Amino acid sequence: MENMSKILNISPSTVNQITNTYYAMEFESLCSKYKFQHFWDEFTNPLNSELPVESIIKSAGFNSNDDFTEIILKHKEESKYILERKFI
């Protein structure tokens, strides 16, 4: 959030207020959601079938496997929706 606020030249609280207003979630949650969506898109892409999962996790913006796991555990319902949507 700090980096985004500097890029936009607004305060971190304003960044969070914008995401709450337009996305009904905190900035960090929004970032986590899109990181997971990016991970899943890359993971299910046949072109990446030979890549190690860890490299896909890192390319999606997660710092480590633990960060990825933490996001999954915190956002089980959102993750489930993304997975179901891809298979329906």
C-alpha positions as CSV (number, residue, x, y, z in Angstrom):
1,M,0.0,0.0,0.0
2,E,2.9,2.3,0.7
3,N,4.3,1.9,-2.8
4,M,1.0,2.4,-4.4
5,S,0.3,5.5,-2.4
6,K,3.7,7.0,-3.5
7,I,3.0,6.2,-7.1
8,L,-0.4,7.8,-6.9
9,N,0.8,10.6,-4.7
10,I,-2.0,10.1,-2.2
11,S,-2.0,8.8,1.4
12,P,-2.2,5.1,2.2
13,S,-5.5,5.7,3.9
14,T,-6.9,7.2,0.7
15,V,-5.7,4.2,-1.2
16,N,-7.5,1.9,1.2
17,Q,-10.6,4.2,1.1
18,I,-10.7,3.9,-2.7
19,T,-10.5,0.1,-2.7
20,N,-13.2,-0.1,0.0
21,T,-15.4,2.2,-2.0
22,Y,-15.0,0.6,-5.4
23,Y,-14.2,-3.0,-4.5
24,A,-15.7,-3.4,-1.0
25,M,-12.4,-4.8,0.4
26,E,-9.2,-3.6,1.9
27,F,-6.3,-2.8,-0.4
28,E,-4.2,-5.8,0.8
29,S,-7.1,-8.2,0.3
30,L,-7.6,-6.9,-3.2
31,C,-3.9,-7.4,-4.0
32,S,-4.1,-10.9,-2.5
33,K,-7.1,-11.7,-4.6
34,Y,-5.5,-10.7,-7.9
35,K,-2.2,-12.4,-7.0
36,F,-4.1,-15.7,-6.5
37,Q,-6.1,-15.2,-9.7
38,H,-2.8,-14.6,-11.5
39,F,-1.3,-17.7,-9.9
40,W,-4.3,-19.8,-11.0
41,D,-4.3,-18.5,-14.5
42,E,-0.6,-19.4,-14.9
43,F,-0.9,-22.7,-13.0
44,T,-3.7,-23.9,-15.4
45,N,-2.0,-22.7,-18.5
46,P,-0.7,-25.7,-20.5
47,L,2.4,-23.7,-21.5
48,N,3.5,-23.7,-17.9
49,S,3.0,-27.5,-17.2
50,E,6.7,-28.1,-16.9
51,L,7.4,-25.3,-14.5
52,P,7.8,-25.9,-10.8
53,V,4.8,-24.7,-8.7
54,E,7.1,-22.6,-6.6
55,S,8.2,-20.6,-9.6
56,I,4.6,-20.0,-10.6
57,I,3.9,-18.9,-7.0
58,K,6.7,-16.4,-7.1
59,S,5.8,-15.1,-10.6
60,A,2.4,-14.3,-9.3
61,G,3.9,-11.9,-6.7
62,F,4.1,-14.1,-3.6
63,N,7.3,-13.8,-1.6
64,S,7.3,-17.4,-0.6
65,N,5.3,-20.6,-0.4
66,D,4.4,-19.6,3.2
67,D,2.9,-16.3,2.0
68,F,0.9,-18.2,-0.7
69,T,-0.4,-20.7,1.9
70,E,-1.3,-17.9,4.3
71,I,-3.4,-16.2,1.6
72,I,-5.2,-19.4,0.8
73,L,-6.0,-20.0,4.4
74,K,-7.2,-16.4,5.0
75,H,-9.4,-16.4,1.9
76,K,-10.8,-19.9,1.6
77,E,-14.1,-18.8,0.1
78,E,-12.7,-16.5,-2.5
79,S,-10.1,-19.1,-3.5
80,K,-12.8,-21.7,-3.8
81,Y,-14.9,-19.4,-6.0
82,I,-11.9,-18.8,-8.3
83,L,-11.3,-22.6,-8.6
84,E,-14.9,-23.4,-9.2
85,R,-15.3,-20.7,-11.8
86,K,-12.3,-22.0,-13.8
87,F,-13.8,-25.5,-13.9
88,I,-17.4,-24.7,-14.6
